[in-house]
Amino acid sequence: MNPHFRPVALEHASRLVNHGPTVLVTSAHGAQRNVMAAAWSMPVEFTPPRIAVVIDKQTFTRELVAASGAFALCLPGTALVDVTYAVGSTSGRDGDKFERLGIVARPGPKLGMPLIETGCAAWLECRLIPEPHTEAAYDTCFAEVVAAAADERVFSNGRWRFSDDNLELQTIHHLGAGHFVRAGGVLQAKALPAG
């Protein structure tokens, strides 16, 4: 367990993904588990916190999510860019990606989903919201966030803090073909005078 991870109040859980980071979707059912990368996730409700993530219906991850009714989103930092690309480029049907790539995970506190903390900025443990029509027609999954935590060196008091001292924890954003950018270069807006 990473000593820098602290629980995130559920009212702030949507802030973990509202800036559009690439996420690692972890899933498990019985003795099987998997991890894949997803570039499309977003908050959709504040209370209770709900998110949407695109998980192709043909993937091993989607099978495990459907069977267990749960998954986790782990937000990799720049330290995991190669791992993120690798888990997004291979299938879990070909063997356990956690073992193959040396990814350390621990069970989540509420649903037991695999949580990756080393090299990640945060995680959200999610319960799938059954939507039979949506699940049959689309790749989008909707879920309620039931637990969340973040590395306090990059997210605390409900806010991201990207700076030169936490570059390896800054979230990554997929541009395609193995190219990523990292979050950073934060600009502070100033209030404009009322017209």
Beta strands, then each sheet from edge to edge (+ up, - down):
strand 1: 5-7
strand 2: 23-29
strand 3: 32-38
strand 4: 41-45
strand 5: 50-54
strand 6: 70-76
strand 7: 106-107
strand 8: 114-115
strand 9: 120-128
strand 10: 140-151
strand 11: 155-156
strand 12: 159-160
strand 13: 172-176
strand 14: 179-182
sheet 1: 1+ 10- 5+ 4-
sheet 2: 1+ 10- 9+ 6- 2+ 3-
sheet 3: 7+ 8-
sheet 4: 11+ 12-
sheet 5: 13+ 14-
end
